[in-house]
Amino acid sequence: MRLWLRNNSLSVFFGVLFLLALFGQSLAGQRAFNQEQTEHGSPTMSYGRYLVSSDFGEAVTENWQSEYLQFSLFILATIWLIQRGSNESKKPEEAGLESDQQQMVGEHAQKNSPRWAKLGGWRTRLYSNSLLLLMMVIFFASWFAQSATGWTKYNDEQRNHDESAISWSTYVRSSDFWQDTLQNWQSEFLAVGTMAVFTIYLRQRGSPESKPVGSPHTETGSSG
């Protein structure tokens, strides 16, 4: 168990942080929701009921979809786009999908390469794009979940104010939905862009997200 924890400590660390943060968000969210309900003379909600409510669902999924959009676009963009001097970029001469030899697929696969990297055909093509495909699936799933829970929440508020409910298609074209969505997107794009630039000039010794401390600013795509 100790060896397993050491070998998986990065994912375990962030998994625990995720669960703690999600739990804290649920507690704070329920308290804020019930406080608002009390101020408007409306019934409060139990913790269990709040966990499956549209209010909590929208708050969670609107962040998930922006994160996975960020990952998807970053994976896709870094295939061809270069940032000279950045640790987040490939070297200029490596831009593109790279050769089968570089990617160790087909006849260039090693003995311990994944099976689908050796088979060729559609299975190797699918495996060659599996990371981006999964990220995009999660993005679209969480985006749809956000739109559905946000729509339910919006219509609940409409009914509380004796106003007409709207359809899902109307909601996803509304300024209310896109304000929340673009608010998250712009912060993710800013974070990725600044990270790419910061790693040109700044260092963190021992981190694979940074170049070696002594690397020239113009060196691209090295880590240490």
C-alpha positions as CSV (number, residue, x, y, z in Angstrom):
1,M,0.0,0.0,0.0
2,R,2.8,2.4,0.8
3,L,4.5,1.7,-2.5
4,W,1.1,2.2,-4.3
5,L,0.5,5.5,-2.6
6,R,4.0,6.7,-3.5
7,N,3.6,5.7,-7.2
8,N,0.1,7.3,-7.3
9,S,0.6,10.2,-4.9
10,L,-0.1,13.0,-7.4
11,S,-3.5,11.7,-8.5
12,V,-4.4,10.7,-4.9
13,F,-3.4,14.1,-3.6
14,F,-5.6,16.0,-6.1
15,G,-8.4,13.4,-5.7
16,V,-8.6,14.0,-2.0
17,L,-8.4,17.8,-2.5
18,F,-11.3,17.5,-5.0
19,L,-13.5,15.6,-2.6
20,L,-12.8,17.9,0.3
21,A,-13.5,21.0,-1.9
22,L,-16.6,19.5,-3.3
23,F,-17.9,18.6,0.2
24,G,-17.1,22.2,1.4
25,Q,-18.8,23.6,-1.6
26,S,-21.9,21.5,-0.9
27,L,-22.1,22.7,2.8
28,A,-21.5,26.3,1.9
29,G,-23.9,26.1,-1.0
30,Q,-26.7,24.6,1.1
31,R,-26.3,27.3,3.8
32,A,-26.3,30.1,1.2
33,F,-29.3,28.6,-0.5
34,N,-31.3,28.2,2.7
35,Q,-30.4,31.7,3.8
36,E,-31.8,33.1,0.6
37,Q,-34.9,30.9,0.8
38,T,-35.5,32.2,4.4
39,E,-35.1,35.8,3.3
40,H,-37.8,35.3,0.7
41,G,-40.1,33.3,3.0
42,S,-39.6,30.1,1.0
43,P,-39.1,26.6,2.3
44,T,-35.5,25.5,3.1
45,M,-33.9,22.3,1.8
46,S,-32.2,19.4,3.5
47,Y,-28.6,18.6,2.8
48,G,-29.4,15.4,1.0
49,R,-32.0,17.1,-1.2
50,Y,-29.6,20.0,-1.9
51,L,-27.0,17.5,-3.3
52,V,-29.4,16.5,-6.1
53,S,-30.8,20.0,-6.7
54,S,-30.4,22.0,-9.8
55,D,-28.8,24.8,-7.8
56,F,-25.9,22.5,-6.7
57,G,-25.7,20.7,-10.0
58,E,-25.3,23.9,-12.0
59,A,-22.7,25.3,-9.7
60,V,-20.6,22.1,-10.0
61,T,-21.0,21.4,-13.7
62,E,-20.4,25.0,-15.0
63,N,-16.9,24.7,-13.6
64,W,-16.3,21.2,-14.9
65,Q,-17.2,22.0,-18.4
66,S,-14.9,25.0,-18.6
67,E,-12.0,23.0,-17.2
68,Y,-12.4,20.2,-19.7
69,L,-12.8,22.7,-22.5
70,Q,-9.5,24.2,-21.4
71,F,-7.8,20.8,-21.5
72,S,-9.3,19.8,-24.8
73,L,-8.2,23.0,-26.6
74,F,-4.8,22.9,-25.0
75,I,-4.2,19.3,-26.1
76,L,-5.4,20.2,-29.7
77,A,-3.6,23.5,-30.0
78,T,-0.2,22.2,-28.8
79,I,-0.1,19.7,-31.7
80,W,0.6,22.5,-34.2
81,L,1.0,25.8,-32.3
82,I,4.3,26.8,-30.8
83,Q,5.3,29.3,-28.1
84,R,9.1,29.8,-28.4
85,G,10.8,29.4,-25.1
86,S,7.8,27.9,-23.2
87,N,7.9,24.6,-21.4
88,E,4.3,24.2,-22.4
89,S,5.2,24.0,-26.1
90,K,6.8,21.5,-28.3
91,K,10.0,22.5,-30.1
92,P,9.3,24.3,-33.4
93,E,10.7,21.4,-35.5
94,E,8.3,18.9,-33.7
95,A,5.1,20.7,-34.6
96,G,2.4,18.5,-36.1
97,L,1.3,14.9,-35.6
98,E,4.9,13.5,-35.8
99,S,6.0,10.4,-37.5
100,D,5.0,6.8,-36.6
101,Q,8.6,6.3,-35.5
102,Q,8.5,9.2,-33.1
103,Q,5.1,8.1,-31.8
104,M,6.2,4.4,-31.6
105,V,3.1,3.0,-33.4
106,G,2.7,0.1,-35.8
107,E,6.0,-1.5,-36.8
108,H,7.8,1.1,-34.6
109,A,6.0,0.0,-31.4
110,Q,8.0,-1.5,-28.5
111,K,7.4,-4.8,-26.8
112,N,5.8,-3.1,-23.8
113,S,3.8,-0.6,-26.0
114,P,0.0,-0.6,-25.5
115,R,-1.7,-3.3,-27.7
116,W,-3.7,-0.8,-29.7
117,A,-0.5,1.1,-30.6
118,K,0.7,-2.0,-32.4
119,L,-2.4,-3.2,-34.2
120,G,-2.6,-0.4,-36.9
121,G,-5.8,0.6,-38.7
122,W,-8.8,2.2,-36.9
123,R,-7.8,0.9,-33.5
124,T,-4.5,2.7,-33.6
125,R,-6.1,5.9,-35.0
126,L,-8.7,5.8,-32.2
127,Y,-6.1,5.2,-29.5
128,S,-3.9,7.9,-31.0
129,N,-6.7,10.4,-30.3
130,S,-8.2,8.9,-27.2
131,L,-7.1,11.5,-24.8
132,L,-8.6,14.4,-26.7
133,L,-11.8,12.4,-27.5
134,L,-12.4,11.6,-23.8
135,M,-11.8,15.2,-22.8
136,M,-14.3,16.4,-25.4
137,V,-16.9,13.8,-24.3
138,I,-16.6,15.0,-20.7
139,F,-16.8,18.6,-21.8
140,F,-19.9,18.2,-23.8
141,A,-21.5,16.0,-21.1
142,S,-20.8,18.5,-18.4
143,W,-21.9,21.4,-20.6
144,F,-25.2,19.7,-21.3
145,A,-25.6,19.0,-17.5
146,Q,-24.9,22.6,-16.8
147,S,-27.5,23.8,-19.3
148,A,-30.1,21.3,-18.0
149,T,-29.6,22.2,-14.3
150,G,-29.3,25.9,-15.1
151,W,-32.6,25.7,-17.1
152,T,-34.4,24.0,-14.2
153,K,-33.1,26.5,-11.8
154,Y,-34.0,29.4,-14.0
155,N,-37.6,28.1,-14.5
156,D,-37.9,27.5,-10.7
157,E,-37.1,31.2,-10.2
158,Q,-39.5,32.2,-12.9
159,R,-42.3,30.3,-11.2
160,N,-41.5,31.8,-7.8
161,H,-42.0,35.2,-9.3
162,D,-45.2,34.1,-11.1
163,E,-43.5,34.4,-14.5
164,S,-43.6,32.0,-17.5
165,A,-41.1,29.1,-17.8
166,I,-39.0,28.8,-21.0
167,S,-37.9,25.9,-23.1
168,W,-34.3,24.4,-22.9
169,S,-33.5,25.7,-26.4
170,T,-34.5,29.2,-25.4
171,Y,-32.5,29.1,-22.2
172,V,-29.2,28.0,-24.0
173,R,-29.6,31.0,-26.3
174,S,-30.2,33.4,-23.4
175,S,-27.8,36.0,-22.0
176,D,-28.2,34.5,-18.6
177,F,-26.7,31.2,-19.7
178,W,-23.9,32.6,-21.8
179,Q,-22.9,35.1,-19.1
180,D,-22.1,32.3,-16.7
181,T,-20.5,30.1,-19.4
182,L,-18.2,32.8,-20.9
183,Q,-17.3,34.0,-17.4
184,N,-15.7,30.6,-16.8
185,W,-14.2,30.2,-20.3
186,Q,-12.3,33.5,-20.3
187,S,-10.7,32.7,-16.9
188,E,-9.5,29.3,-18.2
189,F,-8.1,30.7,-21.4
190,L,-6.3,33.4,-19.5
191,A,-4.8,30.8,-17.1
192,V,-3.5,28.6,-20.0
193,G,-2.1,31.6,-21.9
194,T,-0.3,33.1,-19.0
195,M,1.1,29.7,-18.0
196,A,2.6,29.3,-21.4
197,V,4.3,32.7,-21.3
198,F,5.4,32.6,-17.6
199,T,7.3,29.4,-18.2
200,I,9.5,31.2,-20.7
201,Y,11.1,33.4,-18.0
202,L,10.2,31.9,-14.6
203,R,11.3,28.7,-13.0
204,Q,10.3,26.2,-10.3
205,R,13.1,23.9,-9.4
206,G,12.2,20.2,-9.5
207,S,8.8,20.7,-11.3
208,P,8.1,19.1,-14.7
209,E,6.0,22.1,-15.4
210,S,9.1,24.3,-15.4
211,K,12.3,24.3,-17.4
212,P,15.6,23.6,-15.6
213,V,16.6,26.7,-13.6
214,G,19.6,27.3,-15.8
215,S,17.9,26.9,-19.1
216,P,18.0,29.8,-21.5
217,H,14.8,31.7,-22.0
218,T,14.8,30.8,-25.7
219,E,14.9,27.0,-25.0
220,T,11.6,25.5,-25.9
221,G,9.9,22.4,-24.5
222,S,12.4,21.2,-21.9
223,S,11.5,20.2,-18.4
224,G,13.3,19.7,-15.1
